[in-house]
Amino acid sequence: MKEYKLIAKTFSGLEDVLAKEVKRIGGKNVRRGKRAVFYDGDLELIYKSNYQLRAALRILKEIEHFNFKNVDQFYLKCKRIKWNNYFNVDQNFVINSVVVNSRDFRNSMFASLKVKDAIADYFRENFGKRPNVDTDNPDIIINVHIFQDNCTLSIDSSGESLHKRGYRVKQGDAPLNEVLAAGMIYISGWLGNSDFMDPMCGSGTLPIEAAMIAQNIPPAKFRKEFAFQLWNDFDPLLWEKVTEPVEKREFRHKIYASDISGSNLLNAQTNARRALVFNKIQFACTDFKDLDIDLNNATIVTNPPYGERLKENDLDGLYAMIGERLKHQYAGNSAWILSSSIDSLKFVGLKPAQRIDLFNGALKCKFNNYRLFEGKEK
């Protein structure tokens, strides 16, 4: 089967996690990039990447890579590509461009326009008509990446971002991205071999992703559509093979999820039912300061409020309470906290064993690990 150059996009800070995932499913020549992992694989691996990678946002298949001297040469090189190998004149398309340090292209819109013109002219000259552009619901998504005088053209195999797993029907005000949540769990080292707890679970993303990891449930099991299903070379039998049901891994431990908000907890329970993991999670509607669960050698991962809806004094007090509870109630465990409120994190009052930079949307965050010992660490 023909092999392609593939690109898996992800969040900054999750590149190593994603590279390990790519190797695990059979990716070849795996290289870590900036917010991306580059690798080689065939059509089956493209399907597997979309279906099985938890830390990937989207999977791109490279069409062409070239250098150019000016805009006219760029247009001609785009036009020479046999675009009918990738889609037909009756399908619509959209161009997404990123431009970095280019002398010829000052913005991404101009780059997108030139690629669109090249595609339209190619089809018009070879087939007498051109495909339409549809920015809302395109059949085909072309990705353009220009760095200085280098261009990489790719076709997006995912369509909607892969964080849209298909199980979320309810969400709170600031739901944690599913890809980020899975990446956080992998960074923590938790793979289902101990108990897991999120005491501020919101709409349940962390405990649900944890339950899916623990039981080896594919992240895209509940997703209905992928862009590659509209490609000219889509192989439904191969896709059926990739998505054949696998036996769930037995999970003997417990996952605890709690939140002070009853509506948040109801959302989390609804999402957990959709993900078929409701029976693996023990839910409780309670404030973390009142939560009393006997844990030993467990992993605690949580994403507390950052301050968008809390005053600074209240936020500092919240983080102080978190630190007090971790130290006095949950010694003997490992805790991880994600927050963009760097100053408030100091009020946790515990020395982080690790500090990792992550992004939650546009917010730069610290993902801090606290090893919780009885008394003082020696």
N, C-alpha and C positions, 0 to 999 in steps of 0.2 A: 504494500500500500504506500502511496506517495507520502513523503514527509514534508512538513511545512515549518517555517519559522513562526513561532507563536510568542505572544506577549500576554502575560496575566497582569492586570492592573490591580493595585491595592493601595492602602493608606500608608503614609509615611510612618515608619517604625515597625511595620508588619512584613517587610521584605524577607527577612530570614525565616519567619514562620511559613510564609507562602512558598519559599524555595524548598523547604523540607516537604511540604505537601506535594509539590509538583514532582519531586523525585520519587515520592512514595507511590504515585499513580503511574509512573513510567516515563516521565519527561527526560529527554536526553540533552546533553550539553547545557545544563541549567546554569544561568548566570543571573546574579542579583543586580538590579538596576535601581534607579530612584523612583520610588512608588511603583515599581514594576519588577517582574521576573521574566527573563527571556529564556526560551527553551525550544527544542525541536520535537515534533510529534506528528502523527498521522491523523486522519479524520476521526478515528475512534478516540484518540487522545483529546481532540477538541471537544467531543461529546462528553468524555469523562471529566474534563476540566470544568465544564459548565455544571455538571451534575454533582461532582464530588468535592471540589475545592471550597473550603469554608472561608478562607481568608482572601479570596479573589473577588474583585468588584466587576470585572468583565474580562473576556478572553478575545484577543485580536489575532487574526491570521494575516501575516505579511503578504502583500501583493507585489510590491516593488520597492527597491531602495536605490536611490541614485543621487548624484551630485548635479548641480546646475550652476551656470554662470550668470544667468539673468532670468527675468520673468518670462520672456519669450521662450527660452530653452526649457524652462520648467513646464510651461503649457504644452510644448511639443512632446516632451517625454511622457507627460500624463496622457496625452492623446494617443500615443503609440501603443498603450496597453490594450490588450484584447478584453475589453470590458464585458463582452457577451459571454465570456467564460465564467463570469461571476453573477450576472443577472441579465434579465431580458428587457426588451424595450417596453413591455407592458407593466413592469414593476416600477414603483416609485422609490426614490432614494433621498438621502440627506448627507451632507458633508460636515464632519466635526473636525476642526483644526486647532492645533497648538503651534505657536510660532515662538522660537527662542533665539535671540541674538542674530536676527537675519538682517542683512543689508538691503535685500530686495523686497521683503515683506514686512511692513510696519505693523500689521495687525492680522489676526486670524481670519477675519471676514474676507479680506482681499485674497488670502490663500484659498479659502473655501470657494470663492467666486471663480478663480482660475481653474480649479479642479472640476467644478461643475460645468464650466464652459467646455473643457476638454472632453468630458464624458458625453455631453449633449452633442458636440460636433462629431465625435467618433460614431455614435449611433446614427446620427442624421446622414452622414456620408456613407455608412455601410448598410443601413437598413431603411433609409428613407424617412424615419421618424425618430423622435427622441423621447426618453422616459421623463416623467415629471418629477419635480422635487416636492417632497411632503415632509415638513418639519415636525408635524404632530404625530403621525403614525406611519413612519417609513417602513417599507419592506426591507430595504438594504441600507446599512449605515457604513459609510466610508470614513475612516479615521486618517487624518493627515498630521504628521509630526515633522516640523521643519526646525532644524538646529543649524544656524549659520547657513551654509550652502548645501546641506544634506537634507534629503527628504525621504521619509518612510511612509508609504501608503499601505494601509491595512483595511481589512473588512471585519467589522464587529460581529462576532458569533453569538453574543449574549442578548443584545437588544436592551431591555430594561436592566438596570444594575442588578448584579447577582445578590445584593443584600436583600432584595425583595424575594424572600424564600417562598412565599405563598401561604404561610400559616398565620400571619398577623392580620387580624380583623379589627382589633381594638388597640388604641394607643393613647398614652397620656400626652402631656404638653411637650415633653422633650424626650422622645423614645431613643434609646441607644441603638445605633446602627448594628445590624446583625453580624456583618463582617467584622466590625471592630470588636464586638462582644466575643465572637469565636476566637479572634486573634488574642484578646486579653486572656482568655482561658488557656490557650496554648502556651502563651508566655509564662503563665503561672505554673505550668508543668502538670496541671491536673488533667488526667485522662480517664477518670472514672474509677481510680483505684483507692478512693477514700471518700468521705463525706464532703459535700460542697454546700456553701451557704451564701446567699445574697440578702442582707437585712434591709436593703432599700431597693427593692426589685422593680419598682415602677410597673411597666406593662409586661415584665417577665422575660425580657430578652436574654439576660445572662443565665438564669436557671433553665430556660428552654433550650438554648444552645448547648448548655452543659449536658442536659439529658439526651440530646441528639448525639453529642460526641460520645457519651458513655455507652450508648447502645448501637453506635455505628449506623445511625440513620442518615442517609445522604442529605446534605443541606438543601438540595433542590428537589427533594422528593415530592413536594406539594406544589411545585411551580408548573404552570400549564404551557408557557410559550417561551421559545428561544428564537433568536434571529436566524440561526443556521437552518431552521426548519423551512425557510423560504429560499435557501440557496439552490442553485441549479444542480449541485451534486449531493443534495440531501439523501441519505440512505436510511429509510425507515426501519429496515431490518437490523441494521447496525445499531441504531438508536434504541430499538427494542432490546437488543442484547445488553447494551450499557445499562439500561434501566430495569433489568430483570431484578425481582425482589431478592434481597439478601437477608440471611437470617440475622435477627437482632442479636447483638452481643449481650450476654447476661450481665446485669448490673446489680450488685449485691449491697451497695451502700445507699445513702440517703442524700437527697437534695432538699434544702430548706430555702423557702422564699417568703419574705415578709415585707410589708410596707405599712406605713402609718395611714395611708389613704385607702378607704374601702373601695372607691371607684377604680383606683389603680390596681388593686388586688383582683377585683372582678375582671378587669381587662386582661390581667396576666393569666387568670384561670381560663378565660375564653380562648386566648391564644394557645395555651398549653393543650387544651382539648383538640384544637385544630391540628396541632403538631403531633398528636397521639402520644403525648408524654405526661398527661395530667396525673396518671397514677404513680409516676416516679417522683413527683414533687410534693412536698408537704408545705402547704400555704398557711400563713397566719397574718391577720390584720392587727398590727401592733407597732408601737414606737420601738426603735432599736434599744432605747434605754430600759425598756421593760421586757425585752426579749431574753428568755432564759432557756437555752438549748445546750445540752451536754455534748460538746464536741471534743475530739481528741485526734490530733494529727490530720485535721481536716484543712480544706482550703476555703478561705473567705474572699470573695471578689465582689466589689460593690462600686457603684457610680453615684455618689451622693450629690445633692444640689450644688451648683457652682456659684450661686449668688444672683441669678437673673430675677428671682422672685423673693429673695431674702435680703434683709438689711445686713450690712457688714458685721455688726455686733452679733446678730442672730446666727450668721454663718460661722463666725469664729466659735461661738458657743456650741454649735452643732458639731463642729470638728473636734472640739475638746471632749464632748460627750462620746463621740466615736472612739477616740483614743482611750478614754477611761474604761469604756466597756470592753474594748479589745484587750487591754492590759489586765483587767481584774476578772473578767468573766470568761475570756476565750484564750487564756494562756495555753500553750501546748499546740497551737495551730499556726498557720501561715495566712496572713491577710494582705490583700492587694486593694489599693484605693486609686481610682482614676478621678482626677479633678483638674480644672483649669484655674482654680483659686489657689495659686501658689502660696500666698501669704496665709490663707486660712489653713492650709495643710500643716503649717508649723504648729498650729494649736492641737494637732493630734498628740504631740508630746512624746512621740516615739521616734527613735532613729531608724530611718529606712535602710534596709539591707541592700536594696536596689532602687535606682531611679531611672525610669525609662521614658523617653519622650514619645508621645503619641498625639494624634490629632482627632478630636471629636468634631467632625465638620470642619469649620474654620478655626475652632478654638484649639490653641496649643495647650496640651495637658501634660501633667506628670502622672505616670503610673507607678506608684510607690509600693514596694513590698516591705512588710513588717513581720519579722519572725518573733512570735510571741512566746517569751520564756517566763517560767515561774521565777519570781525574784529578779535578780540582775543577771544579765548574760556575762559569762566569764570568757 
